[in-house]
Amino acid sequence: MFSQVIQKLIPFEEAEADESAQPTKDIAQAAIPVLLFARAEKDSYIFCGKLKYLGHDPSMAPLRFVWGLEDFEQLNAEDGFKKLVHESERLVKELYQR
């Protein structure tokens, strides 16, 4: 059974009966809004917009969510967001070079 928080993120009747069931797009969009805030190390947080539910994988522990960034095109024009993306790419490269 999903926790109460997860049930609010992906509300659908089958959640209690079948954790592998996927909600319909309409139901997923009716869920509480999920907003993304992020920051590069030691910088201020940047509002990165609203996330769109794309799916989840209940077979993974912890539960894996897949989200889409609804405002990417608009955010991608902003310097603060570009800096955040650049820093994230740098960190990923650094991690995989080890």
Disulfide bonds with the S-S distance in Angstrom:
none
